[in-house]
């Protein structure tokens, strides 16, 4: 069994924040793959279903970001899982908007949700880092991530969510490369050629091997 965790803050006022992109991913997966309705459990909201042959649970902690580890730890222990069975989806200011990267283990890089999870279960879990961009100065980060996505972001954000849903079966089975490729096909699809084909060159004329006198005589025939 896999437990997929999206990080965010509960409540309508935070729903479209950059910090809530993890919640958005969970909602998209649940809706597209026929998961059960969300219900309150483990200090959060949980939805269950299958992706291919694999049983999967989705979790949105409702402890607020800074205490995400309380919910995650409770769910992991109840479901008898190890950190290796968890995949955490979170916003990443060190990646450009629309960029997605995978990571296993390592530090929390100052992300308060990851910091809390580290404190409760350790660092040895998988993460899906969802780029939201950086405001330019570290003092501006809290206000930036707690602000809604701009209207200009909505197209790439929708494409990214669709790509995550498209590729989630690959991620669950451990094929991270195919998961990322599914997202790339949505966010940067191959362009079809719209240029006008160049006209074919006319066939080259056969060389004239006649003598100069023969060519001159032909002109007067």
C-alpha positions as CSV (number, residue, x, y, z in Angstrom):
1,X,0.0,0.0,0.0
2,X,1.1,3.5,-0.7
3,X,0.2,6.6,1.2
4,X,0.3,9.8,-0.9
5,X,0.3,13.0,1.2
6,X,-0.4,16.5,-0.1
7,X,0.7,19.4,2.1
8,X,-1.3,22.5,2.6
9,X,-3.5,24.4,5.0
10,X,-7.2,23.7,5.7
11,X,-10.0,26.1,4.9
12,X,-11.4,28.0,1.9
13,X,-9.1,31.1,2.5
14,X,-6.0,29.0,1.8
15,X,-7.5,26.8,-1.0
16,X,-5.8,28.5,-3.9
17,X,-2.5,29.4,-2.2
18,X,0.8,28.4,-3.6
19,X,1.4,26.6,-0.3
20,X,-1.6,24.3,-1.1
21,X,-0.4,22.9,-4.4
22,X,-0.1,19.5,-2.6
23,X,-3.8,19.5,-1.7
24,X,-4.6,20.4,-5.3
25,X,-2.7,17.3,-6.5
26,X,-4.5,15.0,-4.1
27,X,-7.9,16.4,-5.2
28,X,-7.0,15.8,-8.8
29,X,-5.9,12.3,-8.3
30,X,-9.0,11.4,-6.2
31,X,-11.3,12.9,-8.8
32,X,-9.8,11.4,-11.8
33,X,-9.2,7.9,-10.4
34,X,-12.6,7.2,-8.7
35,X,-11.4,7.3,-5.1
36,X,-13.8,7.3,-2.2
37,X,-15.2,10.6,-0.9
38,X,-13.0,12.5,1.5
39,X,-13.6,11.7,5.2
40,X,-12.1,13.0,8.4
41,X,-9.4,10.7,9.9
42,X,-5.8,11.0,11.2
43,X,-6.2,14.7,11.9
44,X,-6.8,15.3,8.2
45,X,-8.9,14.2,5.3
46,X,-8.4,10.8,3.7
47,X,-9.6,9.2,0.5
48,X,-8.9,5.6,-0.6
49,X,-8.9,3.7,-3.9
50,X,-6.8,1.7,-6.3
51,X,-4.4,2.8,-9.0
52,X,-3.9,-0.2,-11.2
53,X,-3.5,-3.2,-8.9
54,X,-2.2,-1.1,-6.0
55,X,-4.2,0.0,-3.0
56,X,-3.5,3.7,-2.4
57,X,-4.6,6.2,0.3
58,X,-4.5,9.9,-0.1
59,X,-4.1,12.2,2.9
60,X,-4.5,16.0,3.3
61,X,-3.4,16.9,6.8
62,X,-5.6,19.5,8.5
63,X,-3.2,20.3,11.3
64,X,-2.0,23.4,9.4
65,X,1.3,23.2,7.6
66,X,3.7,23.6,10.6
67,X,2.2,20.5,12.3
68,X,1.8,18.2,9.2
69,X,3.9,15.5,10.8
70,X,1.3,14.8,13.5
71,X,-1.2,13.7,10.9
72,X,1.3,11.9,8.7
73,X,2.8,10.0,11.7
74,X,-0.6,8.9,13.0
75,X,-1.7,7.7,9.5
76,X,1.6,5.8,8.9
77,X,1.4,4.0,12.3
78,X,-2.3,3.1,12.0
79,X,-1.8,1.7,8.4
80,X,1.3,-0.1,9.5
81,X,3.5,1.6,6.8
82,X,7.1,2.6,6.8
83,X,8.5,5.9,5.6
84,X,9.4,4.2,2.3
85,X,5.7,3.7,1.6
86,X,5.0,7.4,1.7
87,X,5.2,10.0,-1.1
88,X,4.8,13.7,0.0
89,X,3.7,16.3,-2.6
90,X,4.7,19.8,-1.6
91,X,5.4,23.3,-2.9
92,X,9.0,24.1,-3.8
93,X,10.2,27.7,-4.0
94,X,13.6,26.7,-5.3
95,X,12.0,25.4,-8.6
96,X,10.5,27.6,-11.3
97,X,6.7,27.5,-11.6
98,X,5.6,24.4,-13.5
99,X,8.8,22.4,-12.8
100,X,8.5,19.1,-11.0
101,X,11.3,17.1,-9.4
102,X,11.5,13.9,-7.3
103,X,13.6,13.4,-4.2
104,X,14.1,10.7,-1.6
105,X,15.4,11.6,1.8
106,X,17.6,14.5,2.6
107,X,16.9,17.8,4.4
108,X,13.8,19.8,4.6
109,X,15.4,23.0,3.1
110,X,13.4,25.2,5.6
111,X,10.0,23.9,4.4
112,X,7.9,23.9,7.6
113,X,5.6,21.0,6.5
114,X,8.7,18.8,5.7
115,X,10.4,20.0,8.9
116,X,7.4,18.7,10.9
117,X,7.3,15.4,9.1
118,X,11.0,14.9,9.7
119,X,10.4,15.4,13.4
120,X,7.8,12.7,13.5
121,X,9.0,10.0,11.1
122,X,12.5,10.9,10.0
123,X,13.7,12.0,6.5
124,X,13.6,8.7,4.6
125,X,10.5,9.2,2.5
126,X,9.9,10.2,-1.1
127,X,8.9,13.7,-2.2
128,X,7.4,15.3,-5.3
129,X,8.7,18.8,-5.4
130,X,6.2,21.1,-7.2
131,X,7.9,24.3,-8.3
132,X,6.1,27.6,-7.5
133,X,9.0,30.0,-8.0
134,X,10.7,32.3,-5.5
135,X,9.7,35.9,-4.7
136,X,13.3,37.1,-4.9
137,X,14.0,37.7,-1.2
138,X,13.8,35.2,1.7
139,X,11.8,37.7,3.8
140,X,9.1,37.7,1.2
141,X,8.7,33.9,1.1
142,X,5.9,33.5,3.8
143,X,3.6,36.1,2.2
144,X,4.4,34.7,-1.3
145,X,3.5,31.1,-0.6
146,X,0.4,32.1,1.4
147,X,-0.9,34.1,-1.6
148,X,-3.1,32.7,-4.3
149,X,-1.7,31.7,-7.6
150,X,-1.8,34.5,-10.2
151,X,-4.3,34.2,-13.1
152,X,-1.3,33.8,-15.4
153,X,-0.4,30.6,-13.5
154,X,-3.7,28.8,-14.0
155,X,-3.0,27.3,-17.4
156,X,0.3,25.7,-16.5
157,X,-1.1,24.7,-13.1
158,X,-4.0,22.9,-14.7
159,X,-1.7,21.1,-17.2
160,X,0.6,20.1,-14.3
161,X,-2.3,18.6,-12.3
162,X,-3.5,16.7,-15.3
163,X,0.0,15.4,-15.9
164,X,0.3,14.2,-12.3
165,X,-2.9,12.4,-12.6
166,X,-1.8,10.9,-16.0
167,X,1.4,9.6,-14.5
168,X,0.5,8.7,-11.0
169,X,0.4,4.9,-11.7
170,X,4.1,5.1,-12.7
171,X,5.0,6.9,-9.5
172,X,3.2,4.4,-7.4
173,X,5.1,1.5,-9.0
174,X,8.4,3.3,-8.6
175,X,8.9,4.5,-12.2
176,X,9.7,8.1,-11.5
177,X,11.0,8.8,-15.0
178,X,7.8,7.9,-16.7
179,X,5.8,9.9,-14.1
180,X,7.8,13.0,-14.9
181,X,7.5,12.3,-18.6
182,X,3.7,12.2,-18.3
183,X,3.8,15.7,-16.7
184,X,6.1,16.9,-19.4
185,X,3.8,15.8,-22.1
186,X,1.1,18.0,-20.6
187,X,3.2,21.0,-19.7
188,X,5.4,21.0,-22.8
189,X,3.7,18.8,-25.5
190,X,5.6,18.1,-28.7
191,X,4.8,20.8,-31.2
192,X,3.3,19.7,-34.6
193,X,4.9,21.3,-37.6
194,X,3.0,24.3,-38.9
195,X,5.5,25.5,-41.5
196,X,4.8,25.3,-45.2
197,X,6.8,22.5,-46.8
198,X,9.6,23.8,-49.0
199,X,9.0,23.3,-52.7
200,X,11.0,20.5,-54.2
201,X,13.9,21.5,-56.3
202,X,13.5,20.9,-60.0
203,X,15.6,18.0,-61.3
204,X,19.1,19.1,-62.4
205,X,19.5,19.5,-66.2
206,X,21.6,16.8,-67.8
207,X,25.0,18.1,-68.8
208,X,25.3,19.2,-72.5
209,X,28.3,17.3,-73.9
210,X,28.0,18.5,-77.5
211,X,30.8,20.4,-79.1
212,X,30.6,24.2,-79.4
213,X,30.1,23.8,-83.2
214,X,27.2,21.3,-82.8
215,X,25.4,23.7,-80.4
216,X,25.9,26.6,-82.9
217,X,24.5,24.5,-85.8
218,X,21.4,23.6,-83.7
219,X,20.5,27.3,-83.3
220,X,20.1,27.7,-87.0
221,X,18.0,24.5,-87.6
